Amino acid sequence: MANVLVVAEHSGGHLRKATLHAISAGRALAKRVGGAVHAAVLGKGVGGLAAEIAGYGAVVHCADAPALEHYTAEAFAPVVAEIAKGAQATFVLAAASSFGKDLLPRVAARLGAAAATEVLGFAGDGPAVTFLRPMWAGNVLAEVEIATPVKVLSVRPTEFPAASKEGTGEVKAVAVAVDAAAQKTRFVEFREVKSARPELTEARVIVAGGRGTKGDFKEVEALADELGAAVGASRAAVDAGWVPNDWQVGQTGKVVAPELYVAAGISGAIQHLAGMKGSKVIVAVNKDPEAPIFQLADYGIVGDLFKVLPELREKVKAGKGS
C-alpha cells in the first residue's frame, strides 16, 4: 500500500486554505496508487486542528510540543520525516507555499527521496504514477517520474479544489524528541503585516495593478476596498518600489486563483500570467488593445485605468444600494 502523507499548514490557530487544497491533491494521488491519506500537524496546542483535519477523513498524526510552537525547518523536518516513516508513506506532500517550499527539501533529504515541485496533476496509476509540473513559466508541461522509494511533492493549491468534509479519521499522538537548545536556528519574532484587507492567497477577489499605474495605486486600492478584495501587483510595480513585495503575483511571486481577478494596467507578461491564470473570472483594463492580457481575460476594457476604475467603483456602489 502506497500511503500519502499531507503536511498541514496553519497560522494563528487556523488551518491555511492551502492545506485543504493539499488534502484534495492527496486524495487524488491516494486513489491512483491505492493507498490511504494521512496528515501531519505540528505545533503547540494543535489538538483542535488535528481534530478538524480528521474531519476530512485522514489519519492525523499530531505532534504537539513546546519546541514546535514556532515554525523552523530545522525543528519540523526531522519530525515530519519520522511521521512519514511511521505512516509508511510513499508520498509526502504539502502545498507549494513558502512553508512547503522551505520544509519539503529538508524532509526529502532526511528520507533520501527525490522531489517534484509545483505539481499540477497526476498521470498513470499505481507504481507508474507520474507528476505534471510547469516549466518555462508554464509554457511547457513536464511529466516527471520519480524513481526513489519515497517521493516528496509540493503541489500548487490553485490546481486542486478545496477538500470537503469526508468521514472522521483517527488522531494519533506523536512523541516529539526535539531539543530546542540544540538547534542551530531559533525563532526570534514574527512581524506580521496587518491589514484590513484579506490575504492575497486567501482572497476571493483580487484587484491588481501594474506598470500602467505609474506608481499610483490609489484607484486600484479604492476598487479593492469597495469589493472587499486583496490588492496584488505585477513584478514591474514591485521592482519599481511602488508597492510591497508581498503584493506580487506571478511566477516569482504568489500564485493565486480567486473567483475574480481584476488586472489594471498589467500588460500580461508570461511570468505574471503564470501566477493568476487559474482565476475563475479575469477582467483586464489596459489602454493598449494589443496587450497580451486580453488573450486570457474573460472581460476586457480598453481604456485609461484612472477613468475606468472609478466608474467601476461607482457601479459597485450602486449595485450595493439596489
C-alpha positions as CSV (number, residue, x, y, z in Angstrom):
1,M,0.0,0.0,0.0
2,A,1.4,3.4,-1.0
3,N,0.2,5.8,1.6
4,V,0.1,9.6,1.1
5,L,1.2,12.0,3.9
6,V,0.0,15.6,3.7
7,V,1.8,18.1,5.9
8,A,-0.7,20.6,7.2
9,E,0.0,24.4,7.3
10,H,-1.7,26.6,9.9
11,S,-1.4,30.1,11.4
12,G,-3.0,31.8,14.4
13,G,-4.9,28.6,15.3
14,H,-6.5,28.2,11.9
15,L,-5.8,25.9,9.0
16,R,-4.4,27.7,6.0
17,K,-6.7,27.5,2.9
18,A,-3.8,25.9,1.0
19,T,-3.9,22.8,3.3
20,L,-7.4,21.9,2.1
21,H,-6.2,22.0,-1.5
22,A,-3.2,19.8,-0.5
23,I,-5.6,17.3,1.1
24,S,-7.6,17.2,-2.1
25,A,-4.4,16.5,-4.0
26,G,-3.5,13.8,-1.5
27,R,-6.9,12.2,-2.1
28,A,-6.4,12.2,-5.8
29,L,-3.0,10.7,-5.5
30,A,-4.1,8.0,-3.0
31,K,-6.9,7.0,-5.3
32,R,-4.4,6.4,-8.1
33,V,-1.9,4.4,-6.0
34,G,-4.4,2.5,-3.8
35,G,-3.2,4.0,-0.5
36,A,-4.7,5.9,2.4
37,V,-4.4,9.6,3.2
38,H,-2.5,10.6,6.3
39,A,-1.9,14.1,7.6
40,A,0.7,15.6,9.9
41,V,0.1,18.6,12.0
42,L,2.9,20.1,14.1
43,G,2.9,22.8,16.7
44,K,1.9,23.7,20.3
45,G,-1.7,23.3,21.3
46,V,-2.7,21.9,17.9
47,G,-5.1,19.2,19.2
48,G,-8.1,21.1,17.9
49,L,-6.5,21.5,14.5
50,A,-5.8,17.8,14.4
51,A,-9.5,17.0,15.1
52,E,-10.5,19.4,12.4
53,I,-8.3,17.7,9.8
54,A,-9.6,14.3,10.9
55,G,-13.0,15.6,9.7
56,Y,-11.6,15.3,6.2
57,G,-11.2,11.6,6.6
58,A,-7.4,11.5,7.0
59,V,-5.4,9.6,9.7
60,V,-3.9,12.5,11.6
61,H,-0.5,12.4,13.3
62,C,-0.4,15.2,15.9
63,A,3.0,16.3,17.0
64,D,2.2,18.7,19.9
65,A,5.2,20.1,21.8
66,P,6.5,23.4,23.1
67,A,9.6,23.0,20.9
68,L,7.3,23.2,17.9
69,E,5.4,26.3,18.9
70,H,7.1,28.4,16.3
71,Y,8.0,27.0,12.9
72,T,11.6,26.4,11.9
73,A,12.5,24.0,9.2
74,E,15.3,22.6,11.4
75,A,12.8,21.5,14.1
76,F,9.9,20.4,11.8
77,A,11.8,18.4,9.2
78,P,13.0,15.5,11.4
79,V,9.6,15.2,13.0
80,V,7.8,15.1,9.6
81,A,10.4,12.5,8.4
82,E,9.7,10.3,11.4
83,I,5.9,10.6,10.9
84,A,6.3,9.6,7.2
85,K,8.2,6.5,8.2
86,G,5.6,5.6,10.9
87,A,2.8,6.1,8.4
88,Q,4.6,4.0,5.8
89,A,4.1,6.9,3.4
90,T,5.4,6.5,-0.1
91,F,4.4,10.1,-0.9
92,V,4.9,13.2,1.3
93,L,3.3,16.4,0.1
94,A,2.4,19.9,1.1
95,A,1.2,23.0,-0.6
96,A,3.7,24.9,-2.7
97,S,3.6,27.9,-0.3
98,S,6.6,29.5,1.4
99,F,6.1,27.0,4.2
100,G,6.1,24.0,1.9
101,K,9.0,25.2,-0.2
102,D,11.1,25.8,2.9
103,L,10.2,22.5,4.7
104,L,9.9,19.8,2.0
105,P,13.5,19.8,0.6
106,R,14.8,19.1,4.1
107,V,12.3,16.4,4.6
108,A,13.3,14.9,1.3
109,A,17.0,14.9,2.3
110,R,16.2,13.1,5.5
111,L,14.2,10.4,3.7
112,G,16.7,10.0,0.8
113,A,13.8,11.0,-1.5
114,A,13.7,12.8,-4.8
115,A,11.2,15.6,-5.2
116,A,9.0,17.3,-7.7
117,T,7.8,20.9,-7.1
118,E,4.7,22.9,-8.2
119,V,2.9,19.7,-9.2
120,L,-0.3,20.5,-11.1
121,G,-1.7,17.0,-11.5
122,F,-1.0,13.3,-11.8
123,A,-0.9,10.7,-14.7
124,G,-0.8,7.0,-14.6
125,D,-1.8,4.6,-11.8
126,G,-0.1,2.5,-9.2
127,P,3.7,2.4,-9.1
128,A,3.7,4.0,-12.6
129,V,2.2,7.3,-11.4
130,T,3.9,10.4,-12.8
131,F,3.7,14.1,-11.9
132,L,2.8,17.0,-14.1
133,R,4.6,20.3,-13.4
134,P,5.2,23.5,-15.3
135,M,8.4,24.6,-16.9
136,W,9.4,27.8,-18.6
137,A,6.8,29.9,-16.8
138,G,4.1,27.4,-17.7
139,N,4.8,27.3,-21.5
140,V,5.9,23.6,-21.1
141,L,4.1,21.0,-19.1
142,A,6.6,18.3,-18.0
143,E,5.6,14.8,-16.9
144,V,8.1,13.7,-14.3
145,E,8.8,10.2,-13.0
146,I,10.4,9.8,-9.6
147,A,12.5,6.7,-9.1
148,T,13.2,6.8,-5.4
149,P,11.1,4.6,-3.0
150,V,9.8,7.7,-1.2
151,K,8.7,10.7,-3.2
152,V,8.2,14.2,-2.0
153,L,6.0,16.7,-3.7
154,S,4.9,20.3,-3.4
155,V,1.5,20.8,-5.1
156,R,0.1,24.0,-6.5
157,P,-3.0,24.7,-4.5
158,T,-4.7,26.6,-7.3
159,E,-4.9,23.4,-9.4
160,F,-6.8,21.3,-6.9
161,P,-10.2,22.0,-5.4
162,A,-10.5,22.6,-1.6
163,A,-11.3,19.3,0.1
164,S,-14.7,18.8,1.6
165,K,-15.6,17.0,4.8
166,E,-15.4,13.3,4.3
167,G,-15.9,11.0,7.4
168,T,-13.8,11.1,10.5
169,G,-10.3,9.9,10.7
170,E,-8.2,8.7,13.6
171,V,-6.0,11.1,15.5
172,K,-2.7,9.7,16.7
173,A,-0.3,11.5,19.1
174,V,3.3,11.6,18.0
175,A,6.2,11.6,20.5
176,V,8.4,14.6,19.8
177,A,12.1,14.5,20.6
178,V,13.3,17.9,19.6
179,D,15.9,19.7,21.7
180,A,15.2,23.4,21.1
181,A,18.5,24.3,22.9
182,A,20.5,22.2,20.4
183,Q,19.0,23.8,17.3
184,K,21.3,25.9,15.2
185,T,18.4,28.1,14.3
186,R,15.9,29.6,16.6
187,F,12.7,31.6,16.3
188,V,13.2,35.3,17.3
189,E,10.0,37.1,16.3
190,F,7.2,37.2,13.8
191,R,6.5,40.7,12.4
192,E,3.0,40.4,10.9
193,V,2.0,42.8,8.2
194,K,-1.5,43.7,9.5
195,S,-4.2,44.7,7.0
196,A,-7.9,45.1,7.0
197,R,-7.9,43.5,3.5
198,P,-7.9,39.7,3.0
199,E,-4.6,38.0,2.4
200,L,-3.6,37.6,-1.2
201,T,-3.6,33.8,-1.3
202,E,-6.8,33.5,0.6
203,A,-8.9,36.2,-1.1
204,R,-12.0,35.5,-3.2
205,V,-11.4,38.8,-5.2
206,I,-8.1,40.4,-6.2
207,V,-7.6,43.8,-7.8
208,A,-4.0,44.1,-9.2
209,G,-2.1,46.9,-10.7
210,G,1.0,47.0,-12.9
211,R,3.3,49.4,-14.8
212,G,0.2,51.2,-16.2
213,T,-0.5,52.7,-12.7
214,K,2.8,54.7,-13.0
215,G,3.1,54.1,-9.2
216,D,-0.3,55.5,-8.3
217,F,-2.2,52.6,-6.8
218,K,-5.0,54.8,-5.2
219,E,-7.7,53.7,-7.7
220,V,-6.6,50.1,-7.5
221,E,-6.8,50.1,-3.7
222,A,-10.1,52.1,-3.7
223,L,-11.8,49.5,-6.0
224,A,-10.3,46.7,-3.9
225,D,-11.7,48.2,-0.8
226,E,-15.2,48.6,-2.4
227,L,-15.1,44.9,-3.4
228,G,-13.7,43.7,-0.1
229,A,-10.7,42.4,-2.2
230,A,-7.0,41.9,-1.7
231,V,-4.5,44.1,-3.7
232,G,-2.0,42.5,-6.0
233,A,0.7,43.8,-8.3
234,S,2.9,42.8,-11.2
235,R,6.6,42.3,-10.7
236,A,7.3,45.6,-12.6
237,A,5.3,47.5,-10.0
238,V,7.2,45.7,-7.1
239,D,10.6,46.1,-8.7
240,A,10.0,49.8,-9.2
241,G,9.4,50.1,-5.4
242,W,5.8,51.3,-5.8
243,V,4.3,48.6,-3.6
244,P,5.4,45.9,-1.1
245,N,6.9,42.6,-2.2
246,D,4.1,40.6,-0.6
247,W,1.7,42.1,-3.2
248,Q,3.5,40.4,-6.1
249,V,1.6,37.9,-8.2
250,G,3.4,35.8,-10.7
251,Q,6.0,33.2,-11.3
252,T,8.4,34.7,-8.8
253,G,5.6,36.0,-6.5
254,K,2.4,34.4,-5.3
255,V,0.2,32.0,-7.3
256,V,-3.5,32.8,-6.9
257,A,-6.8,31.6,-8.2
258,P,-9.6,33.9,-6.9
259,E,-13.1,33.9,-8.1
260,L,-12.5,37.4,-9.6
261,Y,-9.2,38.9,-10.7
262,V,-9.1,42.5,-12.0
263,A,-5.8,43.3,-13.8
264,A,-5.4,47.1,-14.1
265,G,-2.5,48.4,-16.2
266,I,-1.0,45.0,-16.5
267,S,0.2,44.1,-20.0
268,G,0.2,40.3,-19.4
269,A,3.8,39.1,-19.3
270,I,4.0,35.4,-19.2
271,Q,5.6,35.5,-15.7
272,H,2.6,37.3,-14.4
273,L,0.0,35.1,-16.2
274,A,1.7,32.1,-14.6
275,G,0.6,33.3,-11.2
276,M,-3.1,34.2,-11.9
277,K,-4.3,32.3,-15.0
278,G,-6.2,29.9,-12.7
279,S,-8.6,32.7,-11.7
280,K,-12.3,31.9,-12.3
281,V,-13.1,35.2,-14.0
282,I,-10.4,37.7,-15.2
283,V,-11.2,41.3,-16.0
284,A,-8.5,43.3,-17.8
285,V,-8.2,47.1,-18.0
286,N,-5.5,48.4,-20.3
287,K,-5.0,51.3,-22.8
288,D,-3.3,49.0,-25.3
289,P,-5.8,46.9,-27.3
290,E,-2.9,44.6,-28.3
291,A,-1.9,43.8,-24.7
292,P,-1.4,40.1,-24.2
293,I,-3.6,40.1,-21.0
294,F,-6.7,40.4,-23.3
295,Q,-6.0,37.0,-24.8
296,L,-6.5,35.4,-21.3
297,A,-9.2,37.8,-20.0
298,D,-12.9,36.8,-19.8
299,Y,-13.8,40.5,-20.0
300,G,-11.6,43.3,-21.4
301,I,-11.9,47.1,-21.2
302,V,-9.7,49.2,-23.4
303,G,-9.2,52.4,-21.6
304,D,-7.3,54.5,-19.1
305,L,-7.5,52.7,-15.7
306,F,-7.7,56.1,-13.9
307,K,-11.0,56.7,-15.7
308,V,-12.3,53.1,-15.8
309,L,-11.6,52.1,-12.2
310,P,-13.6,55.0,-10.6
311,E,-16.5,54.2,-12.9
312,L,-16.4,50.5,-11.9
313,R,-16.3,51.5,-8.3
314,E,-19.4,53.7,-8.7
315,K,-21.2,50.8,-10.4
316,V,-20.2,48.5,-7.5
317,K,-21.6,51.1,-5.0
318,A,-24.8,51.5,-7.0
319,G,-25.2,47.7,-7.1
320,K,-24.9,47.5,-3.3
321,G,-27.6,50.1,-2.9
322,S,-30.1,48.4,-5.2
